[in-house]
Amino acid sequence: MAKAKIRRKRGAVTEAKEVSAKLTPRDKKTMGSIVGLADRVVDASEKRKDPAVDIPSRTLSNVRYSPRKGIIEMGNATNRRQLFDLSQAKSYMQTMLVASGTKKLLQQGKSTSLRGLYYMLKHTIEGTKENTFDDQNECDPIVEDIEVLLNTLREELHLYASNRGTMVGPITLVDTGDTIDCSRMGSGGYSIPSIVEPEVMQFVECDAKFILHVEKDTVWRRFNEDKFWKKHNCLLTHGMGQPPRGVRRLLNRLHFELKLPIYCLLDNDPWGYYIYSVIKQGSINLAYESKRMAIPEVRYLGLRSRDFERCQLSDSVKIALNDSDRKRAKQIANYPWFAKKRDWQREIEKMLKNDFKLEVESLISKDISYVTEQYVPARLADKDWLD
Amino acid sequence: MAKAKIRRKRGAVTEAKEVSAKLTPRDKKTMGSIVGLADRVVDASEKRKDPAVDIPSRTLSNVRYSPRKGIIEMGNATNRRQLFDLSQAKSYMQTMLVASGTKKLLQQGKSTSLRGLYYMLKHTIEGTKENTFDDQNECDPIVEDIEVLLNTLREELHLYASNRGTMVGPITLVDTGDTIDCSRMGSGGYSIPSIVEPEVMQFVECDAKFILHVEKDTVWRRFNEDKFWKKHNCLLTHGMGQPPRGVRRLLNRLHFELKLPIYCLLDNDPWGYYIYSVIKQGSINLAYESKRMAIPEVRYLGLRSRDFERCQLSDSVKIALNDSDRKRAKQIANYPWFAKKRDWQREIEKMLKNDFKLEVESLISKDISYVTEQYVPARLADKDWLD
């Protein structure tokens, strides 16, 4: 019975229109991993064994910081997902379904969002009232399972995240065949896509000496309007807060392939510290992607807790810390990659002592272009940043 | 005493560095309005009169729908704001402060966000513990007051909203001096800026026959990946949900200046109907901007309440209505511009009868490209839309 069921599943996978799309070398590799997974399931069941899969564990306990590499990595722990276990049978089915859905995307040469994949795969199982997924929250973690199981990336599975970042500056690149000069993109800048892998994006020419990454689009526009990137010969990016995967991956490629140093201008608050931490070391729940996302040498340019005095700001720009800010700041101070850095400890202690936070925009109270004409140039000239 | 105070204020306004920036003809007009306001205040006080200002009222009761023009308009009611009234003195001061701040922006040839303006103007009043503004929520409505008072637009005051929309397709435009070919923008598309007035954006060449505006970036990417705009020779835009001012203004200009019909592909839910309503007739709290934002001839292409049956969708894609959906749907059905349209009444009644809503993405359950290859082409071919 189990055997018949699995055979049917295999049929379902291979009957998907074996359409057109020419696979890229990377697609072929991904496809090989997906088909390999399916083959192992079939082989096991033909031998009348449980076709269980061992999925690397994505819990905090299986994540560790490598001081040598300077990134967060996953350990070797795995969780077994079994078909012959009532409590796991549904997630087993979902795992196979997600693998089969992404195979179809590769075959069709198309990509979609997590929500799109959810709708692709959601259906009521024939003869029952049971849905394959009741909710997108059931589907998203399975996608992460497949990523770690196949040691592949979401983008390689043809799934994209949101487009939220922007870049401007002296770089010419090719994006899906179109040549884009990021210094001639008008006031809006180049919208950084979610998928920036070398197959779809190639760097043609770059005269920039460094990258200034700012937290918010409004701050980015101040720098763009003041043509900071022309005066300082740099690239200027933002990620609309916590940068999405595409922005992090692009920064990583620009840093490692073009050897560009990266400076981050973020708010002086726990959220700003956290954004820096994610860009630098990776995030805990995406630890398996650190090696292609994290940038251990990225630098924190500001705002700093001492800027209230240093820049002689007025009391009116202070924003009082709340309990959750204080708690978060202490957690961040204990992150292993901050714990041993005296500068960072002082930075966070000073913010807690101040008992207020500061937004980058607060510098406008000095002058609308204080941040572009004085603050950042002074920090760069003095090599005054945190590592 | 009052006189002296006001004189000082005038001094403050004119002492602002009379910098560099060459004013555009539009800036000169805006500057004239701001200076005119200041002069009226000074004249009144020199005549020992209360320098009150009459601000057009932005309440619901002062908004009406013009069936002839097909847009929401403001009535003639005004509210008097007096300096010599304890309950109004603070907002009077704030009104002058915002006017003075935007004058400074014009003089400097710079622009900023609402948050930036708030930080520019926020300070503790000398010799007191009183802040000019305690919170951005105090400042934003004053900006709208100044807009209606001076019959000017936020963008003319050098204030920008968020950059959230994207466009792709056969149009070449000039954006702040850069020539942009929107058919060669890679996978990310052209990021629509907040300020798209003729001074900064000119249309150079356009081969498109119509505009397809979709609600979400994920749907937009499906259409872009399938090169829908190439096959159908159209422009493709999205506004990340409720489109921001820049997107609405750009659609308005493309429609009226280039005579392009616009079709909207939105979710089959009250929020989708509302987005359509705002694009078409304008919004109530920005009624004073309808004449340059609203597009009375825009068409609603779908999703429709009958699509569940028509497209033979599976039960699993239904999303149950909740109480607030039902309430909202009834409110929208009573909007004067929907109330007399039998098609719209049937559409909304049917959704209420269904008691579920449908997202555009649900069409993926048929096929990943069903929406681009079948749904939209069929609706366009059959001229099957709501007005």
Contacts between the chains, C-beta under 8 A, distances in Angstrom:
chain1	res1	chain2	res2	distance
A	105	B	368	7.4
A	108	B	368	6.6
A	110	B	225	6.3
A	110	B	226	7.8
A	110	B	368	5.4
A	110	B	369	7.0
A	111	B	221	7.7
A	111	B	225	6.4
A	112	B	218	7.6
A	112	B	222	7.0
A	112	B	364	6.9
A	112	B	368	6.2
A	113	B	218	4.1
A	113	B	221	7.5
A	113	B	361	7.8
A	115	B	218	6.2
A	115	B	361	5.5
A	116	B	218	6.4
A	116	B	222	7.3
A	116	B	361	5.7
A	116	B	364	5.1
A	116	B	368	7.1
A	119	B	317	6.5
A	119	B	359	7.8
A	119	B	361	5.0
A	119	B	362	5.6
A	119	B	363	8.0
A	119	B	364	4.2
A	119	B	365	5.1
A	120	B	364	5.1
A	120	B	365	6.6
A	120	B	368	6.5
A	122	B	314	8.0
A	122	B	316	4.9
A	122	B	317	6.8
A	122	B	365	6.5
A	123	B	314	5.5
A	123	B	316	5.3
A	123	B	365	6.9
A	124	B	314	6.3
A	124	B	315	5.8
A	124	B	316	5.0
A	131	B	316	5.0
A	132	B	316	7.7
A	160	B	221	6.9
A	162	B	217	6.7
A	162	B	218	7.9
A	163	B	166	7.4
A	163	B	188	5.9
A	163	B	217	5.8
A	163	B	221	7.7
A	166	B	163	7.4
A	166	B	191	6.2
A	174	B	186	7.8
A	175	B	185	7.8
A	175	B	186	2.6
A	175	B	187	5.6
A	175	B	188	6.7
A	176	B	186	5.4
A	176	B	187	4.7
A	177	B	186	7.9
A	178	B	184	4.5
A	178	B	185	6.3
A	178	B	186	4.5
A	179	B	184	7.5
A	180	B	184	7.8
A	180	B	185	6.9
A	180	B	186	5.4
A	184	B	178	4.5
A	184	B	179	7.5
A	184	B	180	7.8
A	185	B	175	7.8
A	185	B	178	6.3
A	185	B	180	6.9
A	185	B	191	7.8
A	186	B	174	7.8
A	186	B	175	2.7
A	186	B	176	5.4
A	186	B	177	7.9
A	186	B	178	4.5
A	186	B	180	5.4
A	186	B	190	7.9
A	186	B	193	6.8
A	186	B	201	7.9
A	187	B	175	5.6
A	187	B	176	4.7
A	187	B	193	4.4
A	187	B	195	7.0
A	187	B	200	6.8
A	188	B	163	5.9
A	188	B	175	6.8
A	188	B	190	6.7
A	188	B	191	3.6
A	188	B	192	6.4
A	188	B	193	4.3
A	189	B	191	6.0
A	190	B	186	7.9
A	190	B	188	6.7
A	190	B	191	7.5
A	191	B	166	6.2
A	191	B	185	7.8
A	191	B	188	3.6
A	191	B	189	6.0
A	191	B	190	7.5
A	191	B	191	4.3
A	192	B	188	6.4
A	193	B	186	6.8
A	193	B	187	4.4
A	193	B	188	4.3
A	195	B	187	7.0
A	200	B	187	6.8
A	201	B	186	7.9
A	217	B	162	6.6
A	217	B	163	5.8
A	218	B	112	7.6
A	218	B	113	4.1
A	218	B	115	6.3
A	218	B	116	6.4
A	218	B	162	7.9
A	221	B	111	7.7
A	221	B	113	7.5
A	221	B	160	6.9
A	221	B	163	7.7
A	222	B	112	7.0
A	222	B	116	7.3
A	225	B	110	6.3
A	225	B	111	6.4
A	226	B	110	7.8
A	314	B	122	8.0
A	314	B	123	5.5
A	314	B	124	6.3
A	315	B	124	5.9
A	316	B	122	4.9
A	316	B	123	5.3
A	316	B	124	5.0
A	316	B	131	5.0
A	316	B	132	7.7
A	317	B	119	6.5
A	317	B	122	6.8
A	359	B	115	8.0
A	359	B	119	7.8
A	361	B	113	7.8
A	361	B	115	5.4
A	361	B	116	5.7
A	361	B	119	5.0
A	362	B	119	5.5
A	363	B	119	7.9
A	364	B	112	7.0
A	364	B	116	5.1
A	364	B	119	4.2
A	364	B	120	5.1
A	365	B	119	5.1
A	365	B	120	6.7
A	365	B	122	6.5
A	365	B	123	6.9
A	368	B	105	7.4
A	368	B	108	6.6
A	368	B	110	5.4
A	368	B	112	6.2
A	368	B	116	7.2
A	368	B	120	6.5
A	369	B	110	6.9
